[in-house]
Amino acid sequence: MYYLTTHIRVVAALVVRETSTRFGSKPGGYIWAFLDPASHIAFLSLIFMAIAHTPALGASFPLFFATGYIAYQFYQAMAGYLNSAVNGNRALLSYPNVAPIDTVLARYILQLGTTAVVAFCVFTAIGLSLKTPLTIEWPYIIEAAFAASLLALGNALANNVLFPKYPLYEKFFEIVTRPLFLVSGVFYLPDSLPHPAQEVILLNPLAHVVMLFRKGFYPEYRAIGYDAGYLYGIAFSLLFGGLLIFTSSGKVLRGR
């Protein structure tokens, strides 16, 4: 219990430090956290409103693109932030009570909370602009956010070891994952694509995250092709593999 209490206190202190460093030291840091997704959603809405009369679901372009972009951000923002968790706090690892996993957990908590608050504000603003009130199924939304964060956590645990150890791998990873936005169903419905494109897109677990997230806002959406078993199979496999690499690389993580 002593060690558990110590690590909880360390993680809590790291969350406060990360919050101050990330938002408090930059002018408008908190504002940008909201402006970034809002600008992307507005841009996508304007582009597609010019070439289509109605979105693929419902009647609101901002709502359709927000459900795709925010769901994707629960993974992308988390992964990008966690990949440098250990390296960004390496100086603190000289303290005996601070473990490498503490830095990852602190950033995980902060980013999950940040994205959740941003999502709530964005959807509240969109809901106020709609003529009819939103019908929200919270279990789908929470489950999708949790699944996306697990995918990011599993990747990040491995990347915190592999990035400093293999710089070439870091470049390769960035190149390979760059098209994820295009193949995750953010601005289209994967289940509306023709075969075999639909099967290829559904190999990406993030496409299942987006489909599940959208089920929370569109009761009529059937999400044909969504596979919870596949999504969680990939998520927990990445988490297990990431933990295995992370826990067996103490010297690399502490820069020895």
C-alpha positions in Angstrom: 0.0 0.0 0.0 2.9 2.3 0.7 4.3 1.9 -2.8 0.9 2.3 -4.4 0.2 5.5 -2.4 3.6 6.9 -3.3 3.0 6.3 -7.0 -0.4 7.8 -6.8 1.0 11.0 -5.3 3.8 11.1 -7.8 1.4 10.7 -10.7 -0.8 13.5 -9.3 2.2 15.8 -8.9 3.2 15.0 -12.5 -0.3 15.8 -13.8 -0.1 19.2 -12.2 3.4 19.8 -13.6 2.4 18.7 -17.1 -0.7 20.9 -17.0 1.4 23.9 -16.0 4.0 23.2 -18.6 1.6 22.4 -21.4 -1.0 25.1 -20.9 0.1 27.5 -18.2 3.4 28.6 -19.8 2.0 29.5 -23.2 -0.3 32.5 -24.0 -3.7 31.1 -25.0 -2.7 27.5 -24.3 -6.1 26.5 -23.1 -7.8 28.4 -25.9 -5.8 26.6 -28.6 -7.0 23.3 -27.2 -10.5 24.3 -28.3 -9.6 26.2 -31.4 -7.6 23.4 -33.0 -10.5 20.9 -33.3 -13.1 23.6 -34.0 -11.0 24.9 -36.9 -10.6 21.5 -38.4 -14.3 20.7 -38.1 -15.3 24.1 -39.6 -12.9 23.6 -42.5 -14.2 20.1 -43.3 -17.8 21.3 -43.0 -17.2 24.2 -45.4 -15.5 22.1 -48.0 -18.1 19.3 -48.0 -21.0 21.7 -47.8 -19.8 23.1 -51.1 -19.8 19.8 -52.9 -22.7 17.9 -51.2 -26.2 18.8 -50.1 -26.4 16.6 -47.0 -23.8 14.7 -44.9 -23.6 11.0 -44.9 -25.6 10.9 -41.6 -28.2 13.4 -40.3 -28.5 16.9 -41.5 -25.7 18.7 -39.8 -22.2 18.8 -41.4 -20.5 20.1 -38.3 -22.0 17.3 -36.2 -21.0 14.6 -38.7 -17.4 15.8 -38.9 -17.2 16.5 -35.2 -18.2 12.9 -34.4 -15.4 11.7 -36.7 -12.7 14.1 -35.8 -13.2 14.1 -32.0 -13.3 10.3 -32.0 -10.0 10.2 -34.0 -8.5 12.7 -31.6 -9.0 10.5 -28.6 -6.3 8.3 -30.3 -4.2 10.7 -32.2 -3.8 13.5 -29.6 -3.2 10.8 -27.0 -0.6 8.9 -29.0 1.3 12.1 -30.0 1.5 13.3 -26.4 2.4 10.0 -24.8 5.2 9.1 -27.3 7.5 11.6 -25.6 6.3 11.1 -22.0 9.5 9.5 -20.7 11.9 11.6 -22.8 10.1 14.8 -21.8 10.5 14.0 -18.1 13.9 12.3 -18.1 15.4 14.7 -15.6 12.8 13.7 -13.0 13.7 10.0 -13.3 16.8 10.7 -11.2 14.5 10.8 -8.2 14.0 7.3 -6.8 10.3 7.7 -6.3 9.6 8.6 -9.9 9.2 5.6 -12.2 9.0 5.8 -16.0 5.5 4.5 -16.0 4.4 7.4 -13.8 5.3 9.9 -16.6 3.2 7.9 -19.1 0.2 7.6 -16.7 0.3 11.3 -15.8 0.2 12.3 -19.5 -2.5 9.7 -20.2 -4.8 11.2 -17.5 -4.2 14.7 -18.6 -4.7 14.1 -22.3 -7.8 12.0 -21.7 -9.3 14.7 -19.5 -8.4 17.4 -21.9 -9.9 15.7 -25.0 -13.1 14.9 -23.0 -13.5 18.5 -21.9 -12.9 19.8 -25.5 -15.3 17.2 -26.9 -18.0 18.3 -24.4 -17.6 22.0 -25.3 -17.5 21.3 -29.0 -20.7 19.2 -29.0 -22.4 21.5 -26.6 -21.8 24.4 -29.1 -23.0 22.3 -32.0 -26.0 21.1 -30.1 -27.1 24.7 -29.4 -26.9 25.5 -33.1 -29.2 22.6 -34.1 -32.9 23.0 -34.6 -33.6 19.6 -32.8 -31.9 18.5 -29.6 -29.2 15.9 -29.7 -30.0 12.3 -28.8 -26.9 11.1 -27.0 -26.1 7.5 -26.0 -23.3 8.0 -23.5 -22.2 4.3 -23.2 -21.2 4.2 -26.9 -19.3 7.5 -26.6 -17.4 6.6 -23.4 -16.6 3.1 -24.7 -15.2 4.5 -28.0 -13.1 7.1 -26.2 -11.7 4.4 -23.8 -10.9 2.0 -26.7 -9.1 4.8 -28.6 -7.1 5.7 -25.6 -6.1 2.0 -25.1 -4.8 1.8 -28.7 -2.8 5.0 -28.1 -1.4 3.8 -24.7 -0.3 0.5 -26.1 1.5 2.2 -29.0 3.1 4.8 -26.7 4.4 2.3 -24.2 6.4 0.6 -26.9 7.4 3.9 -28.7 8.9 5.4 -25.5 11.4 2.6 -25.7 11.8 2.2 -29.4 12.0 5.8 -30.4 15.2 6.6 -28.5 16.7 3.2 -29.2 16.0 3.2 -32.9 15.8 6.7 -34.4 15.1 5.3 -37.9 12.0 3.5 -36.5 10.6 6.8 -35.3 10.8 8.3 -38.8 9.3 5.1 -40.3 6.5 5.2 -37.7 5.6 8.8 -38.5 5.5 8.1 -42.3 3.4 4.9 -41.9 0.8 6.5 -39.5 0.5 9.8 -41.3 -2.4 8.6 -43.6 -4.4 7.2 -40.6 -6.7 10.3 -40.7 -7.7 9.4 -44.3 -8.4 5.7 -43.6 -10.3 6.0 -40.3 -13.7 7.1 -41.5 -13.5 10.6 -40.2 -15.3 12.3 -43.2 -17.1 9.3 -44.6 -18.8 6.1 -43.5 -16.7 2.9 -43.9 -19.8 0.8 -44.2 -21.0 2.8 -47.2 -17.8 2.1 -49.3 -17.9 -0.6 -52.0 -16.1 -3.9 -51.7 -13.2 -4.5 -51.3 -12.5 -0.9 -50.1 -14.8 -1.5 -47.1 -12.9 -4.6 -45.9 -9.5 -2.8 -46.3 -10.7 0.3 -44.2 -12.1 -2.0 -41.5 -8.7 -3.5 -41.0 -7.9 -0.2 -39.2 -9.1 -0.4 -35.6 -9.6 3.4 -35.6 -12.4 3.0 -38.1 -14.3 0.9 -35.6 -13.6 3.5 -32.9 -15.2 6.2 -35.1 -18.2 4.0 -36.0 -18.8 3.3 -32.3 -18.5 6.9 -31.4 -21.0 7.9 -34.1 -23.5 5.4 -32.7 -23.6 7.5 -29.6 -25.0 10.5 -31.6 -27.0 8.9 -34.4 -29.6 6.3 -33.1 -30.4 5.4 -36.7 -26.8 4.5 -37.5 -26.4 0.7 -37.7 -22.6 0.7 -38.0 -22.5 -2.3 -40.3 -19.1 -3.9 -40.1 -18.3 -2.7 -36.6 -16.6 -5.5 -34.7 -16.0 -5.0 -31.0 -14.0 -8.3 -30.7 -11.6 -7.1 -33.4 -11.2 -3.6 -31.9 -10.5 -4.9 -28.4 -8.4 -7.7 -29.6 -6.0 -5.2 -31.3 -6.2 -2.8 -28.4 -5.3 -5.3 -25.7 -2.7 -7.0 -27.9 -1.0 -3.6 -28.4 -1.3 -2.9 -24.6 0.2 -6.2 -23.7 3.0 -5.9 -26.2 3.7 -2.3 -25.1 3.8 -3.2 -21.5 6.2 -6.1 -22.2 8.6 -3.9 -24.1 8.3 -1.1 -21.5 8.8 -3.2 -18.4 11.8 -5.0 -19.9 13.7 -1.8 -20.9 14.4 0.0 -17.6 18.0 0.9 -18.6 16.8 2.4 -21.9 14.0 4.4 -20.3 16.4 5.9 -17.6 19.0 6.7 -20.2 21.7 4.4 -18.8 
